[in-house]
């Protein structure tokens, strides 16, 4: 045999793990015993055996030998693991193939990937190799946030084999050592949605009623947004008004991760019933297919704070005289954002001693809206704005005795009550979707009715 071949075999044996060496040594010793002390029957059988294929082999000639390779991972002497079955794996299936020890690292203020890995005992070269891993998602390691948690998996020799970085409740970034280099990929867990129901009754205000019904802050705001074109949640609500909501709950691996979209809702305000159905275009419509969206919002400021109602005349607290009060005052903390009630163009954005900082918006169809007493304006004259865009912040500049927004709504120069004026609808459901929407609306209305009956049964 060529001396170089012997040397190669020797080096391969030296680089093998200790367990492998022990197995090979034991087998070699057993075979040596069989050669030195053959059984009597075996010797006799050899003497009378018929010529076999092995007896026909020529000395010095090479013959191919078929080997059944069924090992998924091969580890060489450089402690480099090769996966022969897959180029991508998650933490769970990787643990099945490799015995890794895991460490957690919580991102602190001022941390970077280099600082975290150095804290865990890895040098700058490891940081470079991991941060340069193949895959477009590797760059996310540069955006780690304070409070995030990284999990680092190392093999028995201390080499970093896997880094796991949860990006959200559903997405996780993996950086794994494969085929002699690091590779990154993102795995997304399937989100299961389940239909849930909630009901409430107004006793003091909408916010408290929502909390009492078990809704979170986001759900309360979203429900107000659904009906925000029809109901002024600051002024219009009355005691014993009710609401019913069908919404999604989201789960991952059976664990609750949060509330999803509102699928359908009903609000009974002062005896008038408003219903909304969410369609696949993410918009809400009445059961008849009319859009819930209107050209103007009923209220341009947070519904939780308000002082006075719309009145023809009132006693002005500063001027000390009775005068027409052609608008609505929304009492709110200084700095509360105020939004444009509808799309339009800023025709005035300035200051005077009466209005303080104020903004006027000209809309289509002869509609003008006015916003007074801002602590600060967020728009300029001539600028175009969209419905819901912040135009200023509540204050008490000009003739104002407390922080509030004074809001006026004029049609062709005549003051109108913004809470009751009829507003034009947005586009209804498209013709091609009407049949599908009708079927969906029927289903959602049955769910709303069923939830109401369930609550009544529980209260009996």
C-alpha positions in Angstrom: 0.0 0.0 0.0 1.2 3.5 -0.8 2.8 5.1 2.3 0.8 8.3 1.6 -2.4 6.3 1.8 -1.3 4.9 5.2 -0.5 8.4 6.4 -3.9 9.7 5.3 -5.7 6.9 7.1 -3.7 7.6 10.2 -4.7 11.3 10.1 -8.3 10.5 9.6 -8.3 8.1 12.6 -6.6 10.8 14.8 -9.3 13.4 13.8 -12.2 11.1 14.6 -14.2 11.7 17.8 -13.3 9.7 20.8 -16.4 7.5 20.7 -15.7 6.6 17.0 -12.1 5.7 17.9 -13.3 3.4 20.7 -15.7 1.6 18.4 -13.1 1.1 15.6 -10.5 -0.2 18.1 -12.9 -2.7 19.6 -13.9 -4.1 16.2 -10.2 -4.3 15.2 -9.3 -6.2 18.4 -12.2 -8.6 17.9 -11.3 -9.4 14.3 -7.6 -9.9 15.4 -8.8 -12.5 17.9 -10.8 -14.3 15.2 -7.7 -14.4 13.0 -5.3 -15.7 15.7 -7.7 -18.1 17.3 -10.0 -19.4 14.6 -12.8 -21.9 15.6 -12.2 -25.5 14.7 -15.4 -25.7 12.6 -14.5 -22.6 10.8 -11.0 -24.1 9.9 -12.6 -27.3 8.7 -15.2 -25.4 6.6 -12.4 -23.4 5.0 -10.6 -26.6 4.0 -13.7 -28.0 2.2 -15.2 -24.7 0.9 -15.9 -24.3 -2.7 -14.1 -21.6 -4.6 -15.9 -18.3 -4.1 -15.9 -15.0 -5.9 -13.2 -13.8 -3.4 -10.9 -16.6 -4.5 -11.2 -15.3 -8.1 -10.0 -11.8 -7.2 -6.6 -10.8 -8.8 -3.9 -9.5 -6.5 -3.0 -5.9 -7.1 -6.2 -5.0 -9.0 -8.7 -2.4 -7.7 -12.4 -3.3 -7.5 -15.3 -0.8 -6.7 -17.1 -1.3 -3.4 -20.7 -0.2 -2.8 -21.3 1.6 0.5 -24.7 2.4 2.0 -24.4 6.0 3.3 -27.3 6.7 5.7 -25.7 9.3 8.0 -27.3 12.7 7.7 -24.4 14.7 9.3 -20.7 14.3 9.0 -18.2 16.0 11.4 -14.6 16.4 10.2 -11.5 17.2 12.2 -12.0 21.0 11.8 -15.2 20.8 13.8 -17.3 21.7 10.7 -20.7 20.2 10.5 -22.2 19.3 7.1 -25.9 18.6 6.7 -26.3 16.1 3.8 -30.1 16.1 4.0 -31.1 19.8 4.1 -29.7 23.3 3.6 -32.2 24.9 6.0 -33.4 23.8 9.4 -35.0 25.3 12.5 -33.9 25.1 16.1 -36.0 22.1 16.8 -34.9 19.7 14.1 -31.3 21.0 14.4 -31.3 19.9 18.1 -32.3 16.4 16.9 -29.2 16.1 14.7 -26.7 17.9 17.0 -26.3 18.2 20.7 -26.0 21.9 21.3 -25.7 23.9 24.4 -27.9 27.1 24.4 -27.4 30.5 26.0 -29.8 33.4 26.1 -28.7 37.0 25.7 -31.1 39.9 26.3 -30.2 43.1 24.4 -29.2 45.9 26.7 -29.0 49.6 26.0 -26.0 50.3 23.7 -25.7 46.7 22.7 -24.6 45.5 19.3 -24.2 41.9 17.9 -20.5 42.2 18.5 -20.9 43.2 22.2 -23.4 40.4 22.8 -21.2 37.7 21.2 -18.1 39.0 23.0 -20.0 38.8 26.3 -20.8 35.1 25.5 -17.1 34.4 24.8 -17.0 34.6 21.0 -14.3 36.6 19.2 -14.5 39.2 16.5 -14.1 36.7 13.7 -17.2 34.8 14.7 -19.1 38.1 14.8 -17.9 39.0 11.3 -18.8 35.5 9.9 -22.3 35.6 11.5 -23.1 39.2 10.5 -22.0 38.3 6.9 -24.1 35.1 6.7 -25.5 34.2 3.4 -29.2 35.4 3.0 -30.9 38.7 2.6 -32.3 38.6 6.1 -28.9 38.7 7.8 -29.1 42.6 7.9 -31.9 42.3 10.5 -29.1 41.6 13.0 -28.1 45.2 12.7 -31.5 46.3 13.9 -31.7 44.5 17.2 -33.7 46.4 19.8 -33.3 46.8 23.6 -35.3 44.1 25.3 -35.0 41.6 22.4 -33.7 38.1 23.2 -31.1 36.1 21.2 -30.5 32.4 21.7 -27.0 31.1 20.8 -26.4 27.3 20.3 -22.8 26.0 20.5 -21.4 22.5 19.9 -19.3 20.6 22.5 -16.2 22.3 21.2 -17.6 25.8 21.7 -18.2 26.7 18.0 -21.3 28.8 17.4 -23.6 26.6 15.3 -27.0 28.4 15.5 -28.3 31.9 16.4 -32.1 32.3 16.9 -33.6 35.8 16.9 -37.4 36.1 17.4 -38.6 39.1 15.3 -42.2 38.9 16.4 -44.7 36.5 17.8 -44.9 34.8 14.4 -41.5 35.4 12.7 -38.0 34.1 13.8 -34.6 34.7 12.2 -32.2 31.7 12.1 -28.5 32.0 11.4 -27.1 28.4 11.1 -23.6 27.0 10.3 -24.1 24.8 7.2 -21.7 23.6 4.5 -18.7 25.4 6.0 -20.4 28.8 6.3 -23.3 30.6 8.0 -26.6 30.9 6.3 -29.7 32.9 7.4 -33.4 32.4 6.8 -36.8 33.5 8.4 -39.4 31.0 9.5 -43.0 32.2 9.9 -45.5 30.4 12.2 -49.0 29.8 11.1 -51.5 32.1 12.8 -54.9 30.5 13.7 -57.8 32.9 14.0 -60.9 32.2 16.0 -64.1 34.2 16.1 -65.0 35.9 19.4 -67.7 38.2 20.6 -68.1 41.1 23.0 -71.0 43.2 24.2 -71.3 46.3 26.3 -73.6 49.0 27.6 -72.9 52.7 28.2 -73.2 53.7 31.8 -70.8 56.7 32.0 -68.7 56.9 28.8 -67.7 54.7 25.9 -64.1 54.1 27.1 -65.2 52.8 30.5 -68.0 50.6 28.9 -65.4 49.1 26.5 -63.0 48.3 29.4 -65.9 46.8 31.5 -66.8 44.6 28.5 -63.2 43.2 28.3 -62.0 45.1 25.3 -58.4 46.3 25.1 -57.4 49.9 24.2 -56.8 49.0 20.5 -60.3 47.4 20.1 -62.0 50.4 21.7 -60.3 52.9 19.4 -60.9 50.6 16.3 -64.6 50.4 17.2 -64.9 54.1 17.5 -63.1 54.5 14.1 -65.6 52.1 12.4 -68.6 54.3 13.5 -66.7 57.6 13.6 -68.4 59.0 10.5 -71.9 58.4 12.0 -71.5 58.9 15.8 -69.6 61.6 17.7 -68.3 59.5 20.6 -67.6 62.6 22.6 -71.1 64.1 22.5 -73.7 61.7 21.0 -73.6 58.8 23.5 -76.2 58.4 26.1 -76.7 56.1 29.1 -77.9 52.6 28.1 -76.6 52.8 24.5 -75.3 49.4 23.6 -72.7 47.8 21.3 -72.0 44.3 20.0 -68.8 43.2 18.3 -67.7 40.1 16.3 -63.9 40.0 16.1 -60.9 37.8 15.6 -58.7 36.3 18.3 -55.2 35.2 17.1 -53.3 32.1 18.2 -49.9 30.6 17.5 -49.3 26.9 18.5 -52.4 27.1 20.6 -51.2 30.2 22.5 -53.2 33.5 22.4 -51.1 36.3 20.9 -53.7 39.1 20.6 -56.9 40.4 19.1 -57.4 40.7 15.4 -59.7 42.6 13.1 -63.3 43.6 13.9 -65.4 41.5 11.5 -68.8 43.0 12.3 -70.3 45.5 14.8 -73.5 47.0 15.9 -74.0 50.2 17.8 -77.4 51.4 19.2 -77.1 55.1 19.8 -80.2 57.0 21.2 -82.4 54.2 19.8 -80.8 54.4 16.3 -79.1 51.2 15.1 -75.8 51.4 13.2 -74.3 48.2 11.7 -71.0 47.6 10.0 -69.6 44.6 8.1 -65.9 44.3 7.2 -65.2 43.1 3.6 -62.1 41.6 2.1 -61.0 45.1 0.9 -60.5 46.0 4.6 -63.3 48.6 4.4 -66.5 48.6 6.4 -70.0 48.7 4.8 -73.6 48.8 6.0 -75.5 45.5 5.5 -76.9 47.2 2.3 -73.5 47.7 0.9 -73.1 51.4 1.6 -69.7 52.6 2.8 -69.3 53.5 6.4 -66.8 56.0 5.4 -68.1 59.6 4.8 -66.6 62.7 3.4 -66.2 64.1 7.0 -65.5 62.8 10.5 -68.1 63.7 13.1 -65.4 64.8 15.5 -61.8 65.9 14.8 -60.4 65.2 18.2 -60.1 62.4 20.8 -63.6 61.4 21.9 -62.6 61.0 25.6 -62.6 64.8 26.3 -65.3 67.4 25.6 -66.9 70.4 27.4 -69.9 72.1 25.8 -72.5 71.1 23.2 -73.7 72.8 20.0 -75.9 75.8 21.1 -77.3 78.8 19.2 -76.4 81.1 22.1 -74.2 80.9 25.2 -72.7 83.1 27.9 -69.1 83.7 26.9 -66.9 83.1 29.9 -64.3 85.8 28.9 -66.3 88.5 27.1 -69.1 88.2 29.8 -72.0 88.4 27.3 -74.5 86.2 25.6 -73.5 85.4 22.0 -74.0 82.8 19.3 -71.9 79.7 19.8 -71.7 78.4 16.2 -69.6 75.4 16.9 -68.5 72.7 19.2 -65.9 72.9 22.0 -63.8 69.8 22.6 -62.1 69.9 26.0 -58.7 68.2 25.9 -55.2 68.4 27.3 -52.8 70.8 25.7 -50.9 69.1 23.0 -53.8 66.7 22.0 -53.6 66.1 18.2 -56.4 67.6 16.1 -57.1 66.1 12.7 -58.7 67.3 9.5 -62.3 66.3 9.4 -62.1 65.8 5.6 -59.9 66.3 2.5 -59.2 69.9 1.5 -56.9 72.8 1.2 -55.6 75.1 4.0 -56.9 78.6 3.2 -55.8 80.2 6.6 -53.2 79.2 9.1 -52.3 82.1 11.3 -52.8 83.9 14.7 -55.1 86.6 16.0 -56.0 87.7 19.5 -59.5 86.2 19.3 -58.9 82.8 17.7 -55.4 82.4 18.8 -53.6 79.9 16.5 -56.2 78.8 14.0 -56.6 76.8 10.8 -59.4 77.0 8.2 -59.8 74.2 5.6 -61.8 74.6 2.4 -63.4 71.4 1.2 -65.5 70.5 -1.8 -69.2 71.2 -2.2 -69.0 74.5 -0.4 -67.9 73.1 3.0 -65.5 75.0 5.2 -64.2 73.8 8.6 -62.6 76.0 11.2 -60.3 74.9 14.1 -59.4 77.5 16.8 -57.1 78.0 19.9 -54.3 75.7 18.8 -51.2 75.7 21.0 -49.3 74.9 17.8 -50.2 74.7 14.1 -48.9 71.7 12.0 -49.9 73.0 8.5 -49.3 76.0 6.3 -51.6 78.1 4.1 -52.0 76.6 0.6 -51.2 73.0 1.8 -53.5 70.2 0.8 -54.5 67.8 3.6 -56.3 64.5 3.9 -59.0 63.3 6.3 -57.4 62.2 9.5 -54.1 64.2 9.0 -52.9 66.1 12.1 -53.3 69.9 11.5 -52.5 71.2 15.0 -52.6 70.6 18.7 -55.1 71.6 21.4 -54.2 74.7 23.4 -55.7 77.9 24.9 -54.4 80.7 22.7 -56.6 83.7 22.0 -59.9 84.1 23.9 -59.8 80.8 25.8 -60.0 80.2 29.5 -58.9 76.5 29.3 -57.3 74.1 26.8 -59.8 73.1 24.2 -60.6 73.0 20.5 -63.3 75.2 19.0 -64.6 73.5 15.8 -67.0 75.0 13.3 -68.6 73.4 10.2 -70.1 75.7 7.5 -71.9 74.9 4.3 -72.1 77.7 1.7 -71.3 80.2 4.5 -74.0 78.9 6.9 -73.0 77.3 10.2 -74.3 73.8 10.6 -74.1 71.4 13.5 -71.2 69.0 12.6 -72.8 66.3 14.7 -76.1 66.2 12.8 -75.5 67.5 9.3 -76.0 64.9 6.6 -72.7 63.9 5.1 -72.2 62.4 1.7 -71.2 58.7 1.6 -68.1 57.3 0.0 -68.4 54.7 -2.8 -70.6 51.7 -2.1 -69.4 48.1 -2.6 -68.4 47.4 -6.2 -71.0 45.7 -8.4 -68.8 42.7 -9.0 -68.6 42.0 -5.2 -72.2 42.6 -4.3 -73.3 38.9 -4.3 -70.2 37.9 -2.2 -70.8 40.8 0.2 -74.5 40.0 0.6 -73.7 36.4 1.6 -71.0 37.6 4.0 -73.3 40.3 5.5 -76.0 37.7 6.1 -73.5 35.5 8.0 -72.2 38.3 10.1 -75.6 39.6 11.1 -76.6 36.1 12.2 -73.4 36.0 14.3 -74.2 39.4 15.9 -77.8 38.3 16.7 -76.5 35.0 18.1 -74.1 36.8 20.4 -76.9 38.9 21.7 -79.1 35.9 22.4 -76.1 34.2 24.2 -75.6 37.2 26.5 -79.3 37.3 27.3 -79.3 33.6 28.2 -76.3 34.1 30.4 -77.9 36.9 32.3 -81.1 34.9 33.1 
